[in-house]
């Protein structure tokens, strides 16, 4: 096996989510983990920020 095959297998094993789907086309989504609420925000530059 080569490194490309290994990377492809790794990517297939990890869930992939579209940020625009999570925000339903907006700029922000709330995510709950262990009772804590986090905010996922898409910046004007198209980057992601995750905060508590």
PDB file with one MODEL, atoms N, CA, C and O in Angstrom:
MODEL        1
ATOM      1  N   UNK A   1       0.826  -1.186   0.000  1.00  0.00           N
ATOM      2  CA  UNK A   1       0.000   0.000   0.000  1.00  0.00           C
ATOM      3  C   UNK A   1       0.868   1.245   0.000  1.00  0.00           C
ATOM      4  O   UNK A   1       1.988   1.252   0.511  1.00  0.00           O
ATOM      5  N   UNK A   2       0.317   2.296  -0.588  1.00  0.00           N
ATOM      6  CA  UNK A   2       1.072   3.537  -0.583  1.00  0.00           C
ATOM      7  C   UNK A   2       0.415   4.554   0.348  1.00  0.00           C
ATOM      8  O   UNK A   2      -0.673   4.307   0.869  1.00  0.00           O
ATOM      9  N   UNK A   3       1.064   5.687   0.556  1.00  0.00           N
ATOM     10  CA  UNK A   3       0.572   6.704   1.485  1.00  0.00           C
ATOM     11  C   UNK A   3      -0.783   7.250   1.039  1.00  0.00           C
ATOM     12  O   UNK A   3      -1.624   7.557   1.884  1.00  0.00           O
ATOM     13  N   UNK A   4      -1.009   7.376  -0.259  1.00  0.00           N
ATOM     14  CA  UNK A   4      -2.287   7.898  -0.766  1.00  0.00           C
ATOM     15  C   UNK A   4      -3.433   6.953  -0.415  1.00  0.00           C
ATOM     16  O   UNK A   4      -4.512   7.403  -0.030  1.00  0.00           O
ATOM     17  N   UNK A   5      -3.210   5.666  -0.544  1.00  0.00           N
ATOM     18  CA  UNK A   5      -4.231   4.675  -0.191  1.00  0.00           C
ATOM     19  C   UNK A   5      -4.515   4.730   1.305  1.00  0.00           C
ATOM     20  O   UNK A   5      -5.673   4.669   1.719  1.00  0.00           O
ATOM     21  N   UNK A   6      -3.462   4.845   2.122  1.00  0.00           N
ATOM     22  CA  UNK A   6      -3.633   4.928   3.572  1.00  0.00           C
ATOM     23  C   UNK A   6      -4.429   6.176   3.952  1.00  0.00           C
ATOM     24  O   UNK A   6      -5.302   6.103   4.816  1.00  0.00           O
ATOM     25  N   UNK A   7      -4.143   7.323   3.322  1.00  0.00           N
ATOM     26  CA  UNK A   7      -4.847   8.574   3.609  1.00  0.00           C
ATOM     27  C   UNK A   7      -6.302   8.461   3.188  1.00  0.00           C
ATOM     28  O   UNK A   7      -7.188   8.929   3.903  1.00  0.00           O
ATOM     29  N   UNK A   8      -6.561   7.853   2.053  1.00  0.00           N
ATOM     30  CA  UNK A   8      -7.923   7.672   1.574  1.00  0.00           C
ATOM     31  C   UNK A   8      -8.722   6.811   2.545  1.00  0.00           C
ATOM     32  O   UNK A   8      -9.881   7.108   2.835  1.00  0.00           O
ATOM     33  N   UNK A   9      -8.117   5.768   3.037  1.00  0.00           N
ATOM     34  CA  UNK A   9      -8.773   4.874   3.996  1.00  0.00           C
ATOM     35  C   UNK A   9      -9.076   5.622   5.299  1.00  0.00           C
ATOM     36  O   UNK A   9     -10.145   5.440   5.881  1.00  0.00           O
ATOM     37  N   UNK A  10      -8.143   6.460   5.759  1.00  0.00           N
ATOM     38  CA  UNK A  10      -8.347   7.253   6.970  1.00  0.00           C
ATOM     39  C   UNK A  10      -9.501   8.234   6.776  1.00  0.00           C
ATOM     40  O   UNK A  10     -10.350   8.365   7.658  1.00  0.00           O
ATOM     41  N   UNK A  11      -9.543   8.915   5.650  1.00  0.00           N
ATOM     42  CA  UNK A  11     -10.606   9.879   5.390  1.00  0.00           C
ATOM     43  C   UNK A  11     -11.967   9.193   5.332  1.00  0.00           C
ATOM     44  O   UNK A  11     -12.967   9.768   5.762  1.00  0.00           O
ATOM     45  N   UNK A  12     -12.018   7.983   4.809  1.00  0.00           N
ATOM     46  CA  UNK A  12     -13.270   7.237   4.749  1.00  0.00           C
ATOM     47  C   UNK A  12     -13.739   6.813   6.142  1.00  0.00           C
ATOM     48  O   UNK A  12     -14.936   6.624   6.358  1.00  0.00           O
ATOM     49  N   UNK A  13     -12.814   6.663   7.083  1.00  0.00           N
ATOM     50  CA  UNK A  13     -13.148   6.175   8.414  1.00  0.00           C
ATOM     51  C   UNK A  13     -13.657   7.288   9.341  1.00  0.00           C
ATOM     52  O   UNK A  13     -14.294   7.000  10.354  1.00  0.00           O
ATOM     53  N   UNK A  14     -13.383   8.544   9.006  1.00  0.00           N
ATOM     54  CA  UNK A  14     -13.759   9.677   9.847  1.00  0.00           C
ATOM     55  C   UNK A  14     -14.992  10.349   9.250  1.00  0.00           C
ATOM     56  O   UNK A  14     -15.007  10.646   8.055  1.00  0.00           O
ATOM     57  N   UNK A  15     -16.041  10.599  10.066  1.00  0.00           N
ATOM     58  CA  UNK A  15     -17.231  11.273   9.531  1.00  0.00           C
ATOM     59  C   UNK A  15     -16.881  12.642   8.942  1.00  0.00           C
ATOM     60  O   UNK A  15     -16.058  13.374   9.490  1.00  0.00           O
ATOM     61  N   UNK A  16     -17.512  12.969   7.833  1.00  0.00           N
ATOM     62  CA  UNK A  16     -17.282  14.240   7.153  1.00  0.00           C
ATOM     63  C   UNK A  16     -18.598  15.001   7.111  1.00  0.00           C
ATOM     64  O   UNK A  16     -19.605  14.475   6.637  1.00  0.00           O
ATOM     65  N   UNK A  17     -18.597  16.242   7.607  1.00  0.00           N
ATOM     66  CA  UNK A  17     -19.810  17.060   7.648  1.00  0.00           C
ATOM     67  C   UNK A  17     -19.545  18.383   6.948  1.00  0.00           C
ATOM     68  O   UNK A  17     -18.487  18.984   7.131  1.00  0.00           O
ATOM     69  N   UNK A  18     -20.490  18.834   6.157  1.00  0.00           N
ATOM     70  CA  UNK A  18     -20.385  20.115   5.468  1.00  0.00           C
ATOM     71  C   UNK A  18     -20.785  21.222   6.447  1.00  0.00           C
ATOM     72  O   UNK A  18     -21.880  21.181   7.006  1.00  0.00           O
ATOM     73  N   UNK A  19     -19.919  22.200   6.658  1.00  0.00           N
ATOM     74  CA  UNK A  19     -20.189  23.276   7.612  1.00  0.00           C
ATOM     75  C   UNK A  19     -21.435  24.066   7.227  1.00  0.00           C
ATOM     76  O   UNK A  19     -22.188  24.493   8.102  1.00  0.00           O
ATOM     77  N   UNK A  20     -21.662  24.266   5.929  1.00  0.00           N
ATOM     78  CA  UNK A  20     -22.855  25.001   5.502  1.00  0.00           C
ATOM     79  C   UNK A  20     -24.121  24.211   5.802  1.00  0.00           C
ATOM     80  O   UNK A  20     -25.171  24.801   6.057  1.00  0.00           O
ATOM     81  N   UNK A  21     -24.036  22.893   5.775  1.00  0.00           N
ATOM     82  CA  UNK A  21     -25.192  22.067   6.136  1.00  0.00           C
ATOM     83  C   UNK A  21     -25.442  22.169   7.640  1.00  0.00           C
ATOM     84  O   UNK A  21     -26.592  22.233   8.075  1.00  0.00           O
ATOM     85  N   UNK A  22     -24.370  22.185   8.434  1.00  0.00           N
ATOM     86  CA  UNK A  22     -24.529  22.317   9.885  1.00  0.00           C
ATOM     87  C   UNK A  22     -25.149  23.657  10.262  1.00  0.00           C
ATOM     88  O   UNK A  22     -25.937  23.733  11.205  1.00  0.00           O
ATOM     89  N   UNK A  23     -24.799  24.711   9.533  1.00  0.00           N
ATOM     90  CA  UNK A  23     -25.332  26.042   9.829  1.00  0.00           C
ATOM     91  C   UNK A  23     -26.614  26.327   9.045  1.00  0.00           C
ATOM     92  O   UNK A  23     -27.182  27.415   9.135  1.00  0.00           O
ATOM     93  N   UNK A  24     -27.056  25.333   8.278  1.00  0.00           N
ATOM     94  CA  UNK A  24     -28.257  25.461   7.443  1.00  0.00           C
ATOM     95  C   UNK A  24     -28.177  26.693   6.548  1.00  0.00           C
ATOM     96  O   UNK A  24     -29.156  27.421   6.385  1.00  0.00           O
ATOM     97  N   UNK A  25     -26.992  26.917   5.970  1.00  0.00           N
ATOM     98  CA  UNK A  25     -26.776  28.016   5.037  1.00  0.00           C
ATOM     99  C   UNK A  25     -26.452  29.339   5.702  1.00  0.00           C
ATOM    100  O   UNK A  25     -26.171  30.324   5.018  1.00  0.00           O
ATOM    101  N   UNK A  26     -26.488  29.376   7.024  1.00  0.00           N
ATOM    102  CA  UNK A  26     -26.183  30.609   7.756  1.00  0.00           C
ATOM    103  C   UNK A  26     -24.717  30.680   8.120  1.00  0.00           C
ATOM    104  O   UNK A  26     -23.869  30.068   7.469  1.00  0.00           O
ATOM    105  N   UNK A  27     -24.430  31.431   9.163  1.00  0.00           N
ATOM    106  CA  UNK A  27     -23.051  31.630   9.593  1.00  0.00           C
ATOM    107  C   UNK A  27     -22.723  30.961  10.918  1.00  0.00           C
ATOM    108  O   UNK A  27     -21.559  30.916  11.316  1.00  0.00           O
ATOM    109  N   UNK A  28     -23.750  30.432  11.619  1.00  0.00           N
ATOM    110  CA  UNK A  28     -23.490  29.909  12.959  1.00  0.00           C
ATOM    111  C   UNK A  28     -24.365  28.699  13.268  1.00  0.00           C
ATOM    112  O   UNK A  28     -25.503  28.596  12.810  1.00  0.00           O
ATOM    113  N   UNK A  29     -23.800  27.784  14.059  1.00  0.00           N
ATOM    114  CA  UNK A  29     -24.536  26.609  14.535  1.00  0.00           C
ATOM    115  C   UNK A  29     -24.138  26.366  15.981  1.00  0.00           C
ATOM    116  O   UNK A  29     -23.036  26.720  16.399  1.00  0.00           O
ATOM    117  N   UNK A  30     -25.026  25.772  16.727  1.00  0.00           N
ATOM    118  CA  UNK A  30     -24.745  25.385  18.102  1.00  0.00           C
ATOM    119  C   UNK A  30     -24.532  23.879  18.138  1.00  0.00           C
ATOM    120  O   UNK A  30     -25.248  23.122  17.483  1.00  0.00           O
ATOM    121  N   UNK A  31     -23.536  23.454  18.913  1.00  0.00           N
ATOM    122  CA  UNK A  31     -23.197  22.039  19.036  1.00  0.00           C
ATOM    123  C   UNK A  31     -23.168  21.708  20.530  1.00  0.00           C
ATOM    124  O   UNK A  31     -22.556  22.436  21.312  1.00  0.00           O
ATOM    125  N   UNK A  32     -23.820  20.622  20.929  1.00  0.00           N
ATOM    126  CA  UNK A  32     -23.851  20.214  22.332  1.00  0.00           C
ATOM    127  C   UNK A  32     -22.954  18.999  22.515  1.00  0.00           C
ATOM    128  O   UNK A  32     -23.022  18.043  21.742  1.00  0.00           O
ATOM    129  N   UNK A  33     -22.105  19.044  23.551  1.00  0.00           N
ATOM    130  CA  UNK A  33     -21.242  17.924  23.909  1.00  0.00           C
ATOM    131  C   UNK A  33     -21.187  17.845  25.424  1.00  0.00           C
ATOM    132  O   UNK A  33     -20.752  18.785  26.090  1.00  0.00           O
ATOM    133  N   UNK A  34     -21.635  16.710  25.967  1.00  0.00           N
ATOM    134  CA  UNK A  34     -21.610  16.487  27.418  1.00  0.00           C
ATOM    135  C   UNK A  34     -22.283  17.630  28.192  1.00  0.00           C
ATOM    136  O   UNK A  34     -21.795  18.044  29.244  1.00  0.00           O
ATOM    137  N   UNK A  35     -23.384  18.126  27.673  1.00  0.00           N
ATOM    138  CA  UNK A  35     -24.128  19.179  28.346  1.00  0.00           C
ATOM    139  C   UNK A  35     -23.586  20.583  28.138  1.00  0.00           C
ATOM    140  O   UNK A  35     -24.183  21.550  28.611  1.00  0.00           O
ATOM    141  N   UNK A  36     -22.465  20.710  27.438  1.00  0.00           N
ATOM    142  CA  UNK A  36     -21.879  22.025  27.157  1.00  0.00           C
ATOM    143  C   UNK A  36     -22.282  22.449  25.749  1.00  0.00           C
ATOM    144  O   UNK A  36     -22.307  21.631  24.830  1.00  0.00           O
ATOM    145  N   UNK A  37     -22.597  23.733  25.585  1.00  0.00           N
ATOM    146  CA  UNK A  37     -22.994  24.254  24.273  1.00  0.00           C
ATOM    147  C   UNK A  37     -21.814  25.003  23.667  1.00  0.00           C
ATOM    148  O   UNK A  37     -21.221  25.876  24.302  1.00  0.00           O
ATOM    149  N   UNK A  38     -21.484  24.648  22.434  1.00  0.00           N
ATOM    150  CA  UNK A  38     -20.411  25.294  21.690  1.00  0.00           C
ATOM    151  C   UNK A  38     -21.013  26.012  20.489  1.00  0.00           C
ATOM    152  O   UNK A  38     -22.071  25.629  19.990  1.00  0.00           O
ATOM    153  N   UNK A  39     -20.340  27.041  20.038  1.00  0.00           N
ATOM    154  CA  UNK A  39     -20.769  27.798  18.870  1.00  0.00           C
ATOM    155  C   UNK A  39     -19.762  27.579  17.743  1.00  0.00           C
ATOM    156  O   UNK A  39     -18.563  27.792  17.919  1.00  0.00           O
ATOM    157  N   UNK A  40     -20.258  27.155  16.592  1.00  0.00           N
ATOM    158  CA  UNK A  40     -19.431  27.009  15.394  1.00  0.00           C
ATOM    159  C   UNK A  40     -19.800  28.163  14.468  1.00  0.00           C
ATOM    160  O   UNK A  40     -20.953  28.294  14.057  1.00  0.00           O
ATOM    161  N   UNK A  41     -18.814  29.000  14.143  1.00  0.00           N
ATOM    162  CA  UNK A  41     -19.082  30.176  13.324  1.00  0.00           C
ATOM    163  C   UNK A  41     -18.215  30.168  12.076  1.00  0.00           C
ATOM    164  O   UNK A  41     -17.038  29.809  12.127  1.00  0.00           O
ATOM    165  N   UNK A  42     -18.808  30.566  10.954  1.00  0.00           N
ATOM    166  CA  UNK A  42     -18.067  30.723   9.707  1.00  0.00           C
ATOM    167  C   UNK A  42     -17.757  32.209   9.554  1.00  0.00           C
ATOM    168  O   UNK A  42     -18.666  33.039   9.545  1.00  0.00           O
ATOM    169  N   UNK A  43     -16.482  32.541   9.433  1.00  0.00           N
ATOM    170  CA  UNK A  43     -16.077  33.942   9.306  1.00  0.00           C
ATOM    171  C   UNK A  43     -16.290  34.441   7.884  1.00  0.00           C
ATOM    172  O   UNK A  43     -16.570  33.661   6.973  1.00  0.00           O
ATOM    173  N   UNK A  44     -16.152  35.755   7.706  1.00  0.00           N
ATOM    174  CA  UNK A  44     -16.263  36.338   6.354  1.00  0.00           C
ATOM    175  C   UNK A  44     -15.176  35.816   5.427  1.00  0.00           C
ATOM    176  O   UNK A  44     -15.352  35.785   4.209  1.00  0.00           O
ATOM    177  N   UNK A  45     -14.051  35.406   6.009  1.00  0.00           N
ATOM    178  CA  UNK A  45     -12.941  34.864   5.210  1.00  0.00           C
ATOM    179  C   UNK A  45     -13.134  33.381   4.901  1.00  0.00           C
ATOM    180  O   UNK A  45     -12.299  32.769   4.235  1.00  0.00           O
ATOM    181  N   UNK A  46     -14.251  32.794   5.394  1.00  0.00           N
ATOM    182  CA  UNK A  46     -14.527  31.390   5.111  1.00  0.00           C
ATOM    183  C   UNK A  46     -13.812  30.422   6.036  1.00  0.00           C
ATOM    184  O   UNK A  46     -13.662  29.246   5.705  1.00  0.00           O
ATOM    185  N   UNK A  47     -13.370  30.899   7.190  1.00  0.00           N
ATOM    186  CA  UNK A  47     -12.714  30.032   8.163  1.00  0.00           C
ATOM    187  C   UNK A  47     -13.703  29.669   9.267  1.00  0.00           C
ATOM    188  O   UNK A  47     -14.731  30.328   9.428  1.00  0.00           O
ATOM    189  N   UNK A  48     -13.393  28.629  10.019  1.00  0.00           N
ATOM    190  CA  UNK A  48     -14.256  28.188  11.098  1.00  0.00           C
ATOM    191  C   UNK A  48     -13.685  28.550  12.458  1.00  0.00           C
ATOM    192  O   UNK A  48     -12.480  28.454  12.690  1.00  0.00           O
ATOM    193  N   UNK A  49     -14.583  28.972  13.365  1.00  0.00           N
ATOM    194  CA  UNK A  49     -14.211  29.237  14.741  1.00  0.00           C
ATOM    195  C   UNK A  49     -15.167  28.458  15.628  1.00  0.00           C
ATOM    196  O   UNK A  49     -16.385  28.561  15.479  1.00  0.00           O
ATOM    197  N   UNK A  50     -14.617  27.678  16.552  1.00  0.00           N
ATOM    198  CA  UNK A  50     -15.412  26.926  17.519  1.00  0.00           C
ATOM    199  C   UNK A  50     -15.115  27.482  18.902  1.00  0.00           C
ATOM    200  O   UNK A  50     -13.966  27.481  19.343  1.00  0.00           O
ATOM    201  N   UNK A  51     -16.170  27.966  19.598  1.00  0.00           N
ATOM    202  CA  UNK A  51     -15.998  28.534  20.921  1.00  0.00           C
ATOM    203  C   UNK A  51     -16.997  27.954  21.900  1.00  0.00           C
ATOM    204  O   UNK A  51     -18.037  27.431  21.501  1.00  0.00           O
ATOM    205  N   UNK A  52     -16.682  28.047  23.174  1.00  0.00           N
ATOM    206  CA  UNK A  52     -17.570  27.610  24.241  1.00  0.00           C
ATOM    207  C   UNK A  52     -18.582  28.680  24.528  1.00  0.00           C
ATOM    208  O   UNK A  52     -19.431  28.508  25.402  1.00  0.00           O
TER     209      UNK A  52
ENDMDL
END
